[in-house]
Amino acid sequence: MQGECEFRLVKGSPVVKNDPALTDRLRRVAVDLVGAENVVDMVIRMGAEDFAYYTHVMPGCFFRLGTGNAAKPGTQSGLHTAAFDVDEDALAIGAGMMAMGALAELGS
């Protein structure tokens, strides 16, 4: 068969390390902000993310902000598609989550 193969190993982003204690604290912040019925624990995934580099030097918590809204047409498309659009009301929730999370951490 005398086939040949050229192999090149490309290093990608490291794994995201969600600190369990920080994640638990920020989950409580999210529940206070949007209610327990709106906070979903996601299945572990194997996606690449530059944020991972931060989590290798300090505790981190990678969370996702839901940006779709069935009541608003055009906001249900997946990320990384030409049709992707957000329900802009989610931006206030995201900013609130970051601010409340920071305040909670500063007070802890």
Phi and psi restraints in degrees (range 20) as a CNS / XPLOR table:
assign (resid 1 and name C) (resid 2 and name N)
       (resid 2 and name CA) (resid 2 and name C) 1.0 42.4 20.0 2
assign (resid 2 and name N) (resid 2 and name CA)
       (resid 2 and name C) (resid 3 and name N) 1.0 36.4 20.0 2
assign (resid 2 and name C) (resid 3 and name N)
       (resid 3 and name CA) (resid 3 and name C) 1.0 -74.0 20.0 2
assign (resid 3 and name N) (resid 3 and name CA)
       (resid 3 and name C) (resid 4 and name N) 1.0 159.9 20.0 2
assign (resid 3 and name C) (resid 4 and name N)
       (resid 4 and name CA) (resid 4 and name C) 1.0 -127.9 20.0 2
assign (resid 4 and name N) (resid 4 and name CA)
       (resid 4 and name C) (resid 5 and name N) 1.0 154.5 20.0 2
assign (resid 4 and name C) (resid 5 and name N)
       (resid 5 and name CA) (resid 5 and name C) 1.0 -143.5 20.0 2
assign (resid 5 and name N) (resid 5 and name CA)
       (resid 5 and name C) (resid 6 and name N) 1.0 133.5 20.0 2
assign (resid 5 and name C) (resid 6 and name N)
       (resid 6 and name CA) (resid 6 and name C) 1.0 -105.4 20.0 2
assign (resid 6 and name N) (resid 6 and name CA)
       (resid 6 and name C) (resid 7 and name N) 1.0 124.0 20.0 2
assign (resid 6 and name C) (resid 7 and name N)
       (resid 7 and name CA) (resid 7 and name C) 1.0 -115.9 20.0 2
assign (resid 7 and name N) (resid 7 and name CA)
       (resid 7 and name C) (resid 8 and name N) 1.0 129.9 20.0 2
assign (resid 7 and name C) (resid 8 and name N)
       (resid 8 and name CA) (resid 8 and name C) 1.0 -131.1 20.0 2
assign (resid 8 and name N) (resid 8 and name CA)
       (resid 8 and name C) (resid 9 and name N) 1.0 120.2 20.0 2
assign (resid 8 and name C) (resid 9 and name N)
       (resid 9 and name CA) (resid 9 and name C) 1.0 -89.5 20.0 2
assign (resid 9 and name N) (resid 9 and name CA)
       (resid 9 and name C) (resid 10 and name N) 1.0 119.9 20.0 2
assign (resid 9 and name C) (resid 10 and name N)
       (resid 10 and name CA) (resid 10 and name C) 1.0 -107.7 20.0 2
assign (resid 10 and name N) (resid 10 and name CA)
       (resid 10 and name C) (resid 11 and name N) 1.0 121.7 20.0 2
assign (resid 10 and name C) (resid 11 and name N)
       (resid 11 and name CA) (resid 11 and name C) 1.0 -79.9 20.0 2
assign (resid 11 and name N) (resid 11 and name CA)
       (resid 11 and name C) (resid 12 and name N) 1.0 130.0 20.0 2
assign (resid 11 and name C) (resid 12 and name N)
       (resid 12 and name CA) (resid 12 and name C) 1.0 -103.4 20.0 2
assign (resid 12 and name N) (resid 12 and name CA)
       (resid 12 and name C) (resid 13 and name N) 1.0 -161.0 20.0 2
assign (resid 12 and name C) (resid 13 and name N)
       (resid 13 and name CA) (resid 13 and name C) 1.0 -71.6 20.0 2
assign (resid 13 and name N) (resid 13 and name CA)
       (resid 13 and name C) (resid 14 and name N) 1.0 149.3 20.0 2
assign (resid 13 and name C) (resid 14 and name N)
       (resid 14 and name CA) (resid 14 and name C) 1.0 -72.7 20.0 2
assign (resid 14 and name N) (resid 14 and name CA)
       (resid 14 and name C) (resid 15 and name N) 1.0 172.5 20.0 2
assign (resid 14 and name C) (resid 15 and name N)
       (resid 15 and name CA) (resid 15 and name C) 1.0 -69.2 20.0 2
assign (resid 15 and name N) (resid 15 and name CA)
       (resid 15 and name C) (resid 16 and name N) 1.0 143.8 20.0 2
assign (resid 15 and name C) (resid 16 and name N)
       (resid 16 and name CA) (resid 16 and name C) 1.0 -77.8 20.0 2
assign (resid 16 and name N) (resid 16 and name CA)
       (resid 16 and name C) (resid 17 and name N) 1.0 127.6 20.0 2
assign (resid 16 and name C) (resid 17 and name N)
       (resid 17 and name CA) (resid 17 and name C) 1.0 -107.3 20.0 2
assign (resid 17 and name N) (resid 17 and name CA)
       (resid 17 and name C) (resid 18 and name N) 1.0 103.1 20.0 2
assign (resid 17 and name C) (resid 18 and name N)
       (resid 18 and name CA) (resid 18 and name C) 1.0 -81.2 20.0 2
assign (resid 18 and name N) (resid 18 and name CA)
       (resid 18 and name C) (resid 19 and name N) 1.0 116.4 20.0 2
assign (resid 18 and name C) (resid 19 and name N)
       (resid 19 and name CA) (resid 19 and name C) 1.0 -66.9 20.0 2
assign (resid 19 and name N) (resid 19 and name CA)
       (resid 19 and name C) (resid 20 and name N) 1.0 121.4 20.0 2
assign (resid 19 and name C) (resid 20 and name N)
       (resid 20 and name CA) (resid 20 and name C) 1.0 -57.9 20.0 2
assign (resid 20 and name N) (resid 20 and name CA)
       (resid 20 and name C) (resid 21 and name N) 1.0 -43.1 20.0 2
assign (resid 20 and name C) (resid 21 and name N)
       (resid 21 and name CA) (resid 21 and name C) 1.0 -67.6 20.0 2
assign (resid 21 and name N) (resid 21 and name CA)
       (resid 21 and name C) (resid 22 and name N) 1.0 -45.0 20.0 2
assign (resid 21 and name C) (resid 22 and name N)
       (resid 22 and name CA) (resid 22 and name C) 1.0 -64.0 20.0 2
assign (resid 22 and name N) (resid 22 and name CA)
       (resid 22 and name C) (resid 23 and name N) 1.0 -42.7 20.0 2
assign (resid 22 and name C) (resid 23 and name N)
       (resid 23 and name CA) (resid 23 and name C) 1.0 -60.8 20.0 2
assign (resid 23 and name N) (resid 23 and name CA)
       (resid 23 and name C) (resid 24 and name N) 1.0 -41.8 20.0 2
assign (resid 23 and name C) (resid 24 and name N)
       (resid 24 and name CA) (resid 24 and name C) 1.0 -63.1 20.0 2
assign (resid 24 and name N) (resid 24 and name CA)
       (resid 24 and name C) (resid 25 and name N) 1.0 -43.3 20.0 2
assign (resid 24 and name C) (resid 25 and name N)
       (resid 25 and name CA) (resid 25 and name C) 1.0 -64.6 20.0 2
assign (resid 25 and name N) (resid 25 and name CA)
       (resid 25 and name C) (resid 26 and name N) 1.0 -43.1 20.0 2
assign (resid 25 and name C) (resid 26 and name N)
       (resid 26 and name CA) (resid 26 and name C) 1.0 -71.7 20.0 2
assign (resid 26 and name N) (resid 26 and name CA)
       (resid 26 and name C) (resid 27 and name N) 1.0 -28.0 20.0 2
assign (resid 26 and name C) (resid 27 and name N)
       (resid 27 and name CA) (resid 27 and name C) 1.0 -63.8 20.0 2
assign (resid 27 and name N) (resid 27 and name CA)
       (resid 27 and name C) (resid 28 and name N) 1.0 -41.3 20.0 2
assign (resid 27 and name C) (resid 28 and name N)
       (resid 28 and name CA) (resid 28 and name C) 1.0 -63.9 20.0 2
assign (resid 28 and name N) (resid 28 and name CA)
       (resid 28 and name C) (resid 29 and name N) 1.0 -38.2 20.0 2
assign (resid 28 and name C) (resid 29 and name N)
       (resid 29 and name CA) (resid 29 and name C) 1.0 -61.6 20.0 2
assign (resid 29 and name N) (resid 29 and name CA)
       (resid 29 and name C) (resid 30 and name N) 1.0 -44.9 20.0 2
assign (resid 29 and name C) (resid 30 and name N)
       (resid 30 and name CA) (resid 30 and name C) 1.0 -61.6 20.0 2
assign (resid 30 and name N) (resid 30 and name CA)
       (resid 30 and name C) (resid 31 and name N) 1.0 -42.1 20.0 2
assign (resid 30 and name C) (resid 31 and name N)
       (resid 31 and name CA) (resid 31 and name C) 1.0 -62.3 20.0 2
assign (resid 31 and name N) (resid 31 and name CA)
       (resid 31 and name C) (resid 32 and name N) 1.0 -42.8 20.0 2
assign (resid 31 and name C) (resid 32 and name N)
       (resid 32 and name CA) (resid 32 and name C) 1.0 -63.1 20.0 2
assign (resid 32 and name N) (resid 32 and name CA)
       (resid 32 and name C) (resid 33 and name N) 1.0 -36.2 20.0 2
assign (resid 32 and name C) (resid 33 and name N)
       (resid 33 and name CA) (resid 33 and name C) 1.0 -75.9 20.0 2
assign (resid 33 and name N) (resid 33 and name CA)
       (resid 33 and name C) (resid 34 and name N) 1.0 -47.8 20.0 2
assign (resid 33 and name C) (resid 34 and name N)
       (resid 34 and name CA) (resid 34 and name C) 1.0 -121.1 20.0 2
assign (resid 34 and name N) (resid 34 and name CA)
       (resid 34 and name C) (resid 35 and name N) 1.0 -1.8 20.0 2
assign (resid 34 and name C) (resid 35 and name N)
       (resid 35 and name CA) (resid 35 and name C) 1.0 91.2 20.0 2
assign (resid 35 and name N) (resid 35 and name CA)
       (resid 35 and name C) (resid 36 and name N) 1.0 144.0 20.0 2
assign (resid 35 and name C) (resid 36 and name N)
       (resid 36 and name CA) (resid 36 and name C) 1.0 -57.4 20.0 2
assign (resid 36 and name N) (resid 36 and name CA)
       (resid 36 and name C) (resid 37 and name N) 1.0 -32.7 20.0 2
assign (resid 36 and name C) (resid 37 and name N)
       (resid 37 and name CA) (resid 37 and name C) 1.0 -68.3 20.0 2
assign (resid 37 and name N) (resid 37 and name CA)
       (resid 37 and name C) (resid 38 and name N) 1.0 -13.9 20.0 2
assign (resid 37 and name C) (resid 38 and name N)
       (resid 38 and name CA) (resid 38 and name C) 1.0 -107.9 20.0 2
assign (resid 38 and name N) (resid 38 and name CA)
       (resid 38 and name C) (resid 39 and name N) 1.0 6.2 20.0 2
assign (resid 38 and name C) (resid 39 and name N)
       (resid 39 and name CA) (resid 39 and name C) 1.0 -109.9 20.0 2
assign (resid 39 and name N) (resid 39 and name CA)
       (resid 39 and name C) (resid 40 and name N) 1.0 121.1 20.0 2
assign (resid 39 and name C) (resid 40 and name N)
       (resid 40 and name CA) (resid 40 and name C) 1.0 -119.4 20.0 2
assign (resid 40 and name N) (resid 40 and name CA)
       (resid 40 and name C) (resid 41 and name N) 1.0 130.7 20.0 2
assign (resid 40 and name C) (resid 41 and name N)
       (resid 41 and name CA) (resid 41 and name C) 1.0 -82.1 20.0 2
assign (resid 41 and name N) (resid 41 and name CA)
       (resid 41 and name C) (resid 42 and name N) 1.0 122.5 20.0 2
assign (resid 41 and name C) (resid 42 and name N)
       (resid 42 and name CA) (resid 42 and name C) 1.0 -90.5 20.0 2
assign (resid 42 and name N) (resid 42 and name CA)
       (resid 42 and name C) (resid 43 and name N) 1.0 158.1 20.0 2
assign (resid 42 and name C) (resid 43 and name N)
       (resid 43 and name CA) (resid 43 and name C) 1.0 -71.9 20.0 2
assign (resid 43 and name N) (resid 43 and name CA)
       (resid 43 and name C) (resid 44 and name N) 1.0 144.1 20.0 2
assign (resid 43 and name C) (resid 44 and name N)
       (resid 44 and name CA) (resid 44 and name C) 1.0 -63.3 20.0 2
assign (resid 44 and name N) (resid 44 and name CA)
       (resid 44 and name C) (resid 45 and name N) 1.0 135.7 20.0 2
assign (resid 44 and name C) (resid 45 and name N)
       (resid 45 and name CA) (resid 45 and name C) 1.0 -125.3 20.0 2
assign (resid 45 and name N) (resid 45 and name CA)
       (resid 45 and name C) (resid 46 and name N) 1.0 164.8 20.0 2
assign (resid 45 and name C) (resid 46 and name N)
       (resid 46 and name CA) (resid 46 and name C) 1.0 -111.9 20.0 2
assign (resid 46 and name N) (resid 46 and name CA)
       (resid 46 and name C) (resid 47 and name N) 1.0 50.8 20.0 2
assign (resid 46 and name C) (resid 47 and name N)
       (resid 47 and name CA) (resid 47 and name C) 1.0 -88.6 20.0 2
assign (resid 47 and name N) (resid 47 and name CA)
       (resid 47 and name C) (resid 48 and name N) 1.0 157.0 20.0 2
assign (resid 47 and name C) (resid 48 and name N)
       (resid 48 and name CA) (resid 48 and name C) 1.0 -92.7 20.0 2
assign (resid 48 and name N) (resid 48 and name CA)
       (resid 48 and name C) (resid 49 and name N) 1.0 142.5 20.0 2
assign (resid 48 and name C) (resid 49 and name N)
       (resid 49 and name CA) (resid 49 and name C) 1.0 -155.6 20.0 2
assign (resid 49 and name N) (resid 49 and name CA)
       (resid 49 and name C) (resid 50 and name N) 1.0 127.5 20.0 2
assign (resid 49 and name C) (resid 50 and name N)
       (resid 50 and name CA) (resid 50 and name C) 1.0 -60.8 20.0 2
assign (resid 50 and name N) (resid 50 and name CA)
       (resid 50 and name C) (resid 51 and name N) 1.0 -27.7 20.0 2
assign (resid 50 and name C) (resid 51 and name N)
       (resid 51 and name CA) (resid 51 and name C) 1.0 -54.4 20.0 2
assign (resid 51 and name N) (resid 51 and name CA)
       (resid 51 and name C) (resid 52 and name N) 1.0 -25.2 20.0 2
assign (resid 51 and name C) (resid 52 and name N)
       (resid 52 and name CA) (resid 52 and name C) 1.0 -55.2 20.0 2
assign (resid 52 and name N) (resid 52 and name CA)
       (resid 52 and name C) (resid 53 and name N) 1.0 -35.1 20.0 2
assign (resid 52 and name C) (resid 53 and name N)
       (resid 53 and name CA) (resid 53 and name C) 1.0 -59.5 20.0 2
assign (resid 53 and name N) (resid 53 and name CA)
       (resid 53 and name C) (resid 54 and name N) 1.0 -37.9 20.0 2
assign (resid 53 and name C) (resid 54 and name N)
       (resid 54 and name CA) (resid 54 and name C) 1.0 -63.0 20.0 2
assign (resid 54 and name N) (resid 54 and name CA)
       (resid 54 and name C) (resid 55 and name N) 1.0 -41.2 20.0 2
assign (resid 54 and name C) (resid 55 and name N)
       (resid 55 and name CA) (resid 55 and name C) 1.0 -71.4 20.0 2
assign (resid 55 and name N) (resid 55 and name CA)
       (resid 55 and name C) (resid 56 and name N) 1.0 -4.9 20.0 2
assign (resid 55 and name C) (resid 56 and name N)
       (resid 56 and name CA) (resid 56 and name C) 1.0 -94.9 20.0 2
assign (resid 56 and name N) (resid 56 and name CA)
       (resid 56 and name C) (resid 57 and name N) 1.0 -6.1 20.0 2
assign (resid 56 and name C) (resid 57 and name N)
       (resid 57 and name CA) (resid 57 and name C) 1.0 -120.0 20.0 2
assign (resid 57 and name N) (resid 57 and name CA)
       (resid 57 and name C) (resid 58 and name N) 1.0 -12.9 20.0 2
assign (resid 57 and name C) (resid 58 and name N)
       (resid 58 and name CA) (resid 58 and name C) 1.0 -158.8 20.0 2
assign (resid 58 and name N) (resid 58 and name CA)
       (resid 58 and name C) (resid 59 and name N) 1.0 159.8 20.0 2
assign (resid 58 and name C) (resid 59 and name N)
       (resid 59 and name CA) (resid 59 and name C) 1.0 -59.4 20.0 2
assign (resid 59 and name N) (resid 59 and name CA)
       (resid 59 and name C) (resid 60 and name N) 1.0 138.5 20.0 2
assign (resid 59 and name C) (resid 60 and name N)
       (resid 60 and name CA) (resid 60 and name C) 1.0 -138.4 20.0 2
assign (resid 60 and name N) (resid 60 and name CA)
       (resid 60 and name C) (resid 61 and name N) 1.0 164.1 20.0 2
assign (resid 60 and name C) (resid 61 and name N)
       (resid 61 and name CA) (resid 61 and name C) 1.0 -144.9 20.0 2
assign (resid 61 and name N) (resid 61 and name CA)
       (resid 61 and name C) (resid 62 and name N) 1.0 111.1 20.0 2
assign (resid 61 and name C) (resid 62 and name N)
       (resid 62 and name CA) (resid 62 and name C) 1.0 -93.2 20.0 2
assign (resid 62 and name N) (resid 62 and name CA)
       (resid 62 and name C) (resid 63 and name N) 1.0 117.9 20.0 2
assign (resid 62 and name C) (resid 63 and name N)
       (resid 63 and name CA) (resid 63 and name C) 1.0 -124.3 20.0 2
assign (resid 63 and name N) (resid 63 and name CA)
       (resid 63 and name C) (resid 64 and name N) 1.0 158.2 20.0 2
assign (resid 63 and name C) (resid 64 and name N)
       (resid 64 and name CA) (resid 64 and name C) 1.0 -106.7 20.0 2
assign (resid 64 and name N) (resid 64 and name CA)
       (resid 64 and name C) (resid 65 and name N) 1.0 142.2 20.0 2
assign (resid 64 and name C) (resid 65 and name N)
       (resid 65 and name CA) (resid 65 and name C) 1.0 -105.6 20.0 2
assign (resid 65 and name N) (resid 65 and name CA)
       (resid 65 and name C) (resid 66 and name N) 1.0 117.1 20.0 2
assign (resid 65 and name C) (resid 66 and name N)
       (resid 66 and name CA) (resid 66 and name C) 1.0 -64.6 20.0 2
assign (resid 66 and name N) (resid 66 and name CA)
       (resid 66 and name C) (resid 67 and name N) 1.0 125.7 20.0 2
assign (resid 66 and name C) (resid 67 and name N)
       (resid 67 and name CA) (resid 67 and name C) 1.0 -118.6 20.0 2
assign (resid 67 and name N) (resid 67 and name CA)
       (resid 67 and name C) (resid 68 and name N) 1.0 3.8 20.0 2
assign (resid 67 and name C) (resid 68 and name N)
       (resid 68 and name CA) (resid 68 and name C) 1.0 -97.2 20.0 2
assign (resid 68 and name N) (resid 68 and name CA)
       (resid 68 and name C) (resid 69 and name N) 1.0 157.2 20.0 2
assign (resid 68 and name C) (resid 69 and name N)
       (resid 69 and name CA) (resid 69 and name C) 1.0 -150.9 20.0 2
assign (resid 69 and name N) (resid 69 and name CA)
       (resid 69 and name C) (resid 70 and name N) 1.0 113.5 20.0 2
assign (resid 69 and name C) (resid 70 and name N)
       (resid 70 and name CA) (resid 70 and name C) 1.0 -58.4 20.0 2
assign (resid 70 and name N) (resid 70 and name CA)
       (resid 70 and name C) (resid 71 and name N) 1.0 -25.6 20.0 2
assign (resid 70 and name C) (resid 71 and name N)
       (resid 71 and name CA) (resid 71 and name C) 1.0 -80.6 20.0 2
assign (resid 71 and name N) (resid 71 and name CA)
       (resid 71 and name C) (resid 72 and name N) 1.0 -8.8 20.0 2
assign (resid 71 and name C) (resid 72 and name N)
       (resid 72 and name CA) (resid 72 and name C) 1.0 -119.3 20.0 2
assign (resid 72 and name N) (resid 72 and name CA)
       (resid 72 and name C) (resid 73 and name N) 1.0 107.6 20.0 2
assign (resid 72 and name C) (resid 73 and name N)
       (resid 73 and name CA) (resid 73 and name C) 1.0 -55.9 20.0 2
assign (resid 73 and name N) (resid 73 and name CA)
       (resid 73 and name C) (resid 74 and name N) 1.0 142.5 20.0 2
assign (resid 73 and name C) (resid 74 and name N)
       (resid 74 and name CA) (resid 74 and name C) 1.0 89.4 20.0 2
assign (resid 74 and name N) (resid 74 and name CA)
       (resid 74 and name C) (resid 75 and name N) 1.0 -1.6 20.0 2
assign (resid 74 and name C) (resid 75 and name N)
       (resid 75 and name CA) (resid 75 and name C) 1.0 -105.4 20.0 2
assign (resid 75 and name N) (resid 75 and name CA)
       (resid 75 and name C) (resid 76 and name N) 1.0 14.6 20.0 2
assign (resid 75 and name C) (resid 76 and name N)
       (resid 76 and name CA) (resid 76 and name C) 1.0 -106.0 20.0 2
assign (resid 76 and name N) (resid 76 and name CA)
       (resid 76 and name C) (resid 77 and name N) 1.0 2.3 20.0 2
assign (resid 76 and name C) (resid 77 and name N)
       (resid 77 and name CA) (resid 77 and name C) 1.0 -75.0 20.0 2
assign (resid 77 and name N) (resid 77 and name CA)
       (resid 77 and name C) (resid 78 and name N) 1.0 153.3 20.0 2
assign (resid 77 and name C) (resid 78 and name N)
       (resid 78 and name CA) (resid 78 and name C) 1.0 -71.9 20.0 2
assign (resid 78 and name N) (resid 78 and name CA)
       (resid 78 and name C) (resid 79 and name N) 1.0 159.1 20.0 2
assign (resid 78 and name C) (resid 79 and name N)
       (resid 79 and name CA) (resid 79 and name C) 1.0 -61.8 20.0 2
assign (resid 79 and name N) (resid 79 and name CA)
       (resid 79 and name C) (resid 80 and name N) 1.0 158.6 20.0 2
assign (resid 79 and name C) (resid 80 and name N)
       (resid 80 and name CA) (resid 80 and name C) 1.0 60.4 20.0 2
assign (resid 80 and name N) (resid 80 and name CA)
       (resid 80 and name C) (resid 81 and name N) 1.0 32.7 20.0 2
assign (resid 80 and name C) (resid 81 and name N)
       (resid 81 and name CA) (resid 81 and name C) 1.0 -124.9 20.0 2
assign (resid 81 and name N) (resid 81 and name CA)
       (resid 81 and name C) (resid 82 and name N) 1.0 158.3 20.0 2
assign (resid 81 and name C) (resid 82 and name N)
       (resid 82 and name CA) (resid 82 and name C) 1.0 -65.2 20.0 2
assign (resid 82 and name N) (resid 82 and name CA)
       (resid 82 and name C) (resid 83 and name N) 1.0 -24.1 20.0 2
assign (resid 82 and name C) (resid 83 and name N)
       (resid 83 and name CA) (resid 83 and name C) 1.0 -90.0 20.0 2
assign (resid 83 and name N) (resid 83 and name CA)
       (resid 83 and name C) (resid 84 and name N) 1.0 -2.0 20.0 2
assign (resid 83 and name C) (resid 84 and name N)
       (resid 84 and name CA) (resid 84 and name C) 1.0 -61.0 20.0 2
assign (resid 84 and name N) (resid 84 and name CA)
       (resid 84 and name C) (resid 85 and name N) 1.0 132.1 20.0 2
assign (resid 84 and name C) (resid 85 and name N)
       (resid 85 and name CA) (resid 85 and name C) 1.0 -150.3 20.0 2
assign (resid 85 and name N) (resid 85 and name CA)
       (resid 85 and name C) (resid 86 and name N) 1.0 153.6 20.0 2
assign (resid 85 and name C) (resid 86 and name N)
       (resid 86 and name CA) (resid 86 and name C) 1.0 -111.3 20.0 2
assign (resid 86 and name N) (resid 86 and name CA)
       (resid 86 and name C) (resid 87 and name N) 1.0 152.9 20.0 2
assign (resid 86 and name C) (resid 87 and name N)
       (resid 87 and name CA) (resid 87 and name C) 1.0 -77.7 20.0 2
assign (resid 87 and name N) (resid 87 and name CA)
       (resid 87 and name C) (resid 88 and name N) 1.0 110.8 20.0 2
assign (resid 87 and name C) (resid 88 and name N)
       (resid 88 and name CA) (resid 88 and name C) 1.0 -63.7 20.0 2
assign (resid 88 and name N) (resid 88 and name CA)
       (resid 88 and name C) (resid 89 and name N) 1.0 -15.9 20.0 2
assign (resid 88 and name C) (resid 89 and name N)
       (resid 89 and name CA) (resid 89 and name C) 1.0 -62.7 20.0 2
assign (resid 89 and name N) (resid 89 and name CA)
       (resid 89 and name C) (resid 90 and name N) 1.0 -25.2 20.0 2
assign (resid 89 and name C) (resid 90 and name N)
       (resid 90 and name CA) (resid 90 and name C) 1.0 -67.1 20.0 2
assign (resid 90 and name N) (resid 90 and name CA)
       (resid 90 and name C) (resid 91 and name N) 1.0 -25.5 20.0 2
assign (resid 90 and name C) (resid 91 and name N)
       (resid 91 and name CA) (resid 91 and name C) 1.0 -63.6 20.0 2
assign (resid 91 and name N) (resid 91 and name CA)
       (resid 91 and name C) (resid 92 and name N) 1.0 -38.4 20.0 2
assign (resid 91 and name C) (resid 92 and name N)
       (resid 92 and name CA) (resid 92 and name C) 1.0 -66.5 20.0 2
assign (resid 92 and name N) (resid 92 and name CA)
       (resid 92 and name C) (resid 93 and name N) 1.0 -36.9 20.0 2
assign (resid 92 and name C) (resid 93 and name N)
       (resid 93 and name CA) (resid 93 and name C) 1.0 -66.2 20.0 2
assign (resid 93 and name N) (resid 93 and name CA)
       (resid 93 and name C) (resid 94 and name N) 1.0 -43.4 20.0 2
assign (resid 93 and name C) (resid 94 and name N)
       (resid 94 and name CA) (resid 94 and name C) 1.0 -62.2 20.0 2
assign (resid 94 and name N) (resid 94 and name CA)
       (resid 94 and name C) (resid 95 and name N) 1.0 -44.2 20.0 2
assign (resid 94 and name C) (resid 95 and name N)
       (resid 95 and name CA) (resid 95 and name C) 1.0 -64.8 20.0 2
assign (resid 95 and name N) (resid 95 and name CA)
       (resid 95 and name C) (resid 96 and name N) 1.0 -40.1 20.0 2
assign (resid 95 and name C) (resid 96 and name N)
       (resid 96 and name CA) (resid 96 and name C) 1.0 -63.8 20.0 2
assign (resid 96 and name N) (resid 96 and name CA)
       (resid 96 and name C) (resid 97 and name N) 1.0 -39.8 20.0 2
assign (resid 96 and name C) (resid 97 and name N)
       (resid 97 and name CA) (resid 97 and name C) 1.0 -63.5 20.0 2
assign (resid 97 and name N) (resid 97 and name CA)
       (resid 97 and name C) (resid 98 and name N) 1.0 -44.2 20.0 2
assign (resid 97 and name C) (resid 98 and name N)
       (resid 98 and name CA) (resid 98 and name C) 1.0 -65.2 20.0 2
assign (resid 98 and name N) (resid 98 and name CA)
       (resid 98 and name C) (resid 99 and name N) 1.0 -44.1 20.0 2
assign (resid 98 and name C) (resid 99 and name N)
       (resid 99 and name CA) (resid 99 and name C) 1.0 -66.9 20.0 2
assign (resid 99 and name N) (resid 99 and name CA)
       (resid 99 and name C) (resid 100 and name N) 1.0 -48.4 20.0 2
assign (resid 99 and name C) (resid 100 and name N)
       (resid 100 and name CA) (resid 100 and name C) 1.0 -65.7 20.0 2
assign (resid 100 and name N) (resid 100 and name CA)
       (resid 100 and name C) (resid 101 and name N) 1.0 -36.6 20.0 2
assign (resid 100 and name C) (resid 101 and name N)
       (resid 101 and name CA) (resid 101 and name C) 1.0 -63.2 20.0 2
assign (resid 101 and name N) (resid 101 and name CA)
       (resid 101 and name C) (resid 102 and name N) 1.0 -44.1 20.0 2
assign (resid 101 and name C) (resid 102 and name N)
       (resid 102 and name CA) (resid 102 and name C) 1.0 -63.2 20.0 2
assign (resid 102 and name N) (resid 102 and name CA)
       (resid 102 and name C) (resid 103 and name N) 1.0 -44.7 20.0 2
assign (resid 102 and name C) (resid 103 and name N)
       (resid 103 and name CA) (resid 103 and name C) 1.0 -63.5 20.0 2
assign (resid 103 and name N) (resid 103 and name CA)
       (resid 103 and name C) (resid 104 and name N) 1.0 -40.7 20.0 2
assign (resid 103 and name C) (resid 104 and name N)
       (resid 104 and name CA) (resid 104 and name C) 1.0 -62.3 20.0 2
assign (resid 104 and name N) (resid 104 and name CA)
       (resid 104 and name C) (resid 105 and name N) 1.0 -41.8 20.0 2
assign (resid 104 and name C) (resid 105 and name N)
       (resid 105 and name CA) (resid 105 and name C) 1.0 -69.0 20.0 2
assign (resid 105 and name N) (resid 105 and name CA)
       (resid 105 and name C) (resid 106 and name N) 1.0 -37.7 20.0 2
assign (resid 105 and name C) (resid 106 and name N)
       (resid 106 and name CA) (resid 106 and name C) 1.0 -67.5 20.0 2
assign (resid 106 and name N) (resid 106 and name CA)
       (resid 106 and name C) (resid 107 and name N) 1.0 -28.4 20.0 2
assign (resid 106 and name C) (resid 107 and name N)
       (resid 107 and name CA) (resid 107 and name C) 1.0 -88.5 20.0 2
assign (resid 107 and name N) (resid 107 and name CA)
       (resid 107 and name C) (resid 108 and name N) 1.0 -7.9 20.0 2
